[in-house]
Amino acid sequence: MGSLTLKIVRLALYLTWTLALMPVQWIGLALGCRWVSTLPTLYHRWCCRLLGLRVRMIGRPTTQRPVLFAANHISYTDITILGSLIAGSFIAKREVAHWPFFGWLAVLQRTVFVDRRIRSTATQRDAISQRFAAGDALILFPEGTSGDGNRILPFKTALFGAAAPRGRMEPVAVQPVSLAYTRLNGIPIGRAYRDAVEPGIGKREGLNSNGLHPSAWRCGAK
């Protein structure tokens, strides 16, 4: 898993890089700058390097806008990986907005926060549709939780209704994305050990006492 020193160095570099870019993105959002949609991509690409994540992309993200990317969810690092490849915003449960540090990052990337309660579905669809009307790219984890990386969990399909044709809005492209963690320290891993690479945040993990997610600490050792 790597040395304690390597963990500390990687996480220190990650925090330094993150804290340096947060005010830049905030200023860009306040001024309405167009580059606020692409700066997160640069940020996430460097985060992958700093945290030792090697990303191999098969295929290409569509350039059509608006677009909804639907991806399976395995790990907290899915966000960094997808963010490094796609200039877009995520759709996340509303609780994320109140998380220390990571919630702030989500807000800065213009995340759409949704309420999972059934009675709020129509309101959430309208909020997402407004982003599509503006020509945005959004990233959704339709499973609604994280899996073990070996199988796809049943989709929660309610939010897909936001991609349905509405009035004069441009047609929304829907592109499926498949994520797989296949190597650990350069060594291929099989199905039995895939879940140990980087557990997700579903029901298995939360934030620790200092607001840092456990997977962020383990990631420093990869």
C-alpha positions in Angstrom: 0.0 0.0 0.0 3.0 2.3 0.2 4.8 4.1 3.0 3.4 6.6 5.5 5.7 9.2 4.1 4.3 8.8 0.6 0.8 9.1 1.9 1.6 12.4 3.7 3.4 13.9 0.7 0.7 13.1 -1.7 -2.1 14.4 0.5 -0.1 17.5 1.3 0.4 18.2 -2.4 -3.3 17.5 -3.0 -4.4 19.9 -0.3 -2.0 22.6 -1.4 -3.1 22.4 -5.1 -6.8 22.3 -4.0 -6.5 25.3 -1.7 -4.6 27.3 -4.3 -7.3 26.8 -7.0 -10.5 27.2 -4.8 -10.3 31.0 -4.6 -9.6 31.2 -8.4 -12.7 29.2 -9.2 -14.8 31.2 -6.7 -13.7 34.5 -8.3 -14.5 33.1 -11.7 -18.0 32.1 -10.6 -18.6 35.5 -9.0 -17.6 37.3 -12.2 -19.4 34.9 -14.5 -16.3 33.8 -16.4 -16.7 31.1 -19.0 -13.6 29.2 -18.0 -15.2 28.1 -14.7 -16.5 25.0 -16.6 -13.1 23.9 -17.7 -10.8 24.8 -14.8 -12.2 21.9 -12.7 -11.0 19.5 -15.5 -7.4 20.9 -15.2 -7.7 20.6 -11.4 -8.9 17.0 -11.4 -6.2 16.0 -13.9 -3.5 17.2 -11.6 -5.2 15.6 -8.7 -5.0 12.2 -10.4 -1.3 12.8 -10.9 -0.7 13.9 -7.3 -2.7 11.0 -5.8 -1.1 8.4 -8.1 -4.2 7.6 -10.1 -3.3 6.3 -13.6 -6.3 6.8 -15.9 -6.8 4.9 -19.2 -9.7 6.1 -21.3 -11.3 3.8 -24.0 -13.5 5.8 -26.3 -14.2 9.6 -26.1 -16.8 11.7 -24.3 -19.3 13.2 -26.7 -18.8 16.9 -27.6 -22.6 17.3 -28.0 -24.2 19.7 -25.6 -26.4 19.4 -23.6 -25.4 15.9 -22.4 -26.0 13.6 -19.5 -23.2 11.2 -18.7 -24.5 8.2 -16.7 -21.7 6.3 -14.9 -21.4 3.4 -12.4 -20.2 4.4 -9.0 -17.4 2.5 -7.2 -15.3 4.9 -5.3 -15.0 8.4 -4.0 -12.2 8.8 -6.5 -14.7 8.3 -9.3 -15.3 12.1 -9.1 -11.7 13.0 -9.6 -11.3 10.5 -12.5 -14.5 11.6 -14.3 -13.8 15.2 -13.6 -10.4 14.9 -15.3 -12.0 13.6 -18.5 -15.3 15.5 -18.7 -15.8 19.3 -18.5 -19.1 19.1 -16.6 -20.8 19.2 -13.2 -22.0 16.4 -11.1 -25.5 15.5 -9.8 -25.2 14.6 -6.1 -27.4 14.1 -3.1 -28.1 17.3 -1.2 -26.3 16.1 1.9 -23.0 16.5 0.1 -23.4 20.3 0.0 -23.0 20.3 3.8 -19.9 18.2 4.0 -16.8 20.2 5.1 -14.2 20.7 2.4 -15.7 18.2 -0.2 -19.0 20.0 -0.1 -17.3 23.3 -0.8 -15.5 21.6 -3.8 -18.9 20.3 -5.1 -20.4 23.8 -4.9 -17.4 25.3 -6.8 -17.9 22.8 -9.6 -21.6 23.9 -9.8 -22.9 20.5 -8.6 -26.7 20.0 -8.9 -27.8 18.9 -5.5 -30.9 16.7 -5.4 -33.3 15.4 -2.7 -33.9 11.7 -2.9 -37.4 11.9 -1.5 -40.0 10.9 -4.0 -42.1 14.0 -3.5 -39.2 16.1 -4.6 -38.6 14.3 -7.9 -40.4 16.8 -10.1 -38.6 19.8 -8.6 -35.2 18.0 -9.0 -36.0 17.3 -12.7 -36.8 20.9 -13.3 -33.5 22.0 -11.8 -31.6 19.6 -14.0 -33.6 20.6 -17.0 -32.6 24.2 -16.5 -29.0 23.2 -16.7 -29.6 21.3 -19.9 -31.4 24.3 -21.3 -28.2 26.3 -20.7 -26.3 23.7 -22.7 -24.4 22.1 -19.7 -22.9 18.7 -19.3 -24.0 16.8 -16.2 -22.6 13.6 -14.7 -25.0 11.3 -12.9 -24.5 8.1 -10.8 -27.9 6.5 -11.5 -27.2 3.6 -9.0 -27.7 6.1 -6.2 -24.9 4.4 -4.2 -21.5 2.8 -4.7 -21.0 -0.8 -5.8 -18.1 -3.3 -5.5 -17.0 -2.7 -9.1 -18.0 -6.2 -10.3 -21.6 -5.6 -11.2 -24.0 -2.8 -11.9 -26.7 -2.0 -9.3 -30.3 -1.2 -10.3 -30.7 2.3 -11.6 -32.9 4.9 -10.0 -34.4 6.2 -13.2 -36.5 9.2 -12.0 -33.9 11.8 -12.8 -33.5 10.5 -16.4 -36.8 12.3 -17.1 -34.9 15.6 -17.1 -33.3 14.5 -20.4 -36.6 14.1 -22.1 -37.4 16.6 -24.9 -39.0 19.8 -23.6 -40.3 22.7 -25.7 -37.6 24.3 -27.7 -34.7 22.9 -25.7 -31.9 21.2 -27.7 -32.1 17.4 -27.6 -30.1 16.0 -24.6 -27.5 13.3 -25.5 -27.2 10.5 -22.9 -23.8 8.8 -22.9 -23.1 5.7 -20.7 -19.8 5.5 -18.9 -18.2 2.4 -17.3 -15.6 2.7 -14.6 -13.3 -0.1 -13.5 -10.3 -0.2 -11.1 -8.1 -2.9 -12.6 -4.6 -2.4 -11.1 -3.1 -1.8 -7.6 0.5 -0.6 -7.5 0.7 -1.7 -11.2 -0.4 -5.2 -10.5 -3.6 -6.5 -12.1 -6.4 -7.3 -9.6 -9.2 -9.8 -10.0 -12.8 -9.6 -9.0 -12.2 -10.9 -5.5 -9.9 -7.9 -4.6 -11.5 -5.1 -6.6 -13.5 -3.9 -3.7 -10.4 -3.4 -1.6 -8.8 -1.0 -4.1 -11.0 2.0 -3.1 -14.3 1.4 -1.3 -17.1 3.8 -2.1 -19.0 6.0 0.2 -22.4 4.4 0.1 -23.4 2.9 3.5 -19.9 1.8 4.3 -18.1 5.0 4.9 -18.6 8.6 6.0 -16.4 11.5 6.9 -14.0 11.1 9.8 -13.7 13.5 12.7 -11.6 16.1 10.9 -13.8 16.1 7.8 -11.4 14.1 5.6 -12.9 11.1 3.8 -11.1 7.8 4.7 -10.6 7.0 1.0 -8.6 10.2 0.6 -6.1 8.9 3.1 -5.8 5.5 1.5 -5.5 7.0 -1.9 -2.3 8.6 -0.9 -0.7 5.2 -0.8 -1.6 4.0 -4.3 
